[in-house]
Amino acid sequence: MTELLAKSGIYFDEVDRICILEPEISNSTHDLKEKCQIYAEKVDEFQKITTKYIDLVQKLGDIIEKEKMKAIGARNILQSMEKQKENNHEQLQAVISEKTMQVERLKIQLNSLQKTEMEQNEIINQLTHC
């Protein structure tokens, strides 16, 4: 009788329920359904991991960008300090040149005064000895 029903497309499963699919196809379908569920769960898990990874990469990118901006700021400050140092150096060189010229003028003036003093001392000596 089961064979006659099977020829008509009616089958019985392991608990004697009426089915319209062959038990082998039904089992395969059931196995496929379970595998699809497992696959879907794995895809969901992969998506969660991927989302976490993307968030982490974005956070790291933000941190890197902040550090990059800090480094650019520090570099700009350093360049500014170097220019200020050069300006100070040039100003000090100008002051040194000015002071050197002043020393030279004072030396010339000293020599002139010493010469004048010697001449006056000679005149005083000549006047006192006469």
Secondary structure, DSSP 8 states (H G I E B T S, - for coil): -HHHHHHTT-EE-TT--EESS-HHHHHHHHHHHHHHHHHHHHHHHHHHHHHHHHHHHHHHHHHHHHHHHHHHHHHHHHHHHHHHHHHHHHHHHHHHHHHHHHHHHHHHHHHHHHHHHHHHHHHHHHHHH-
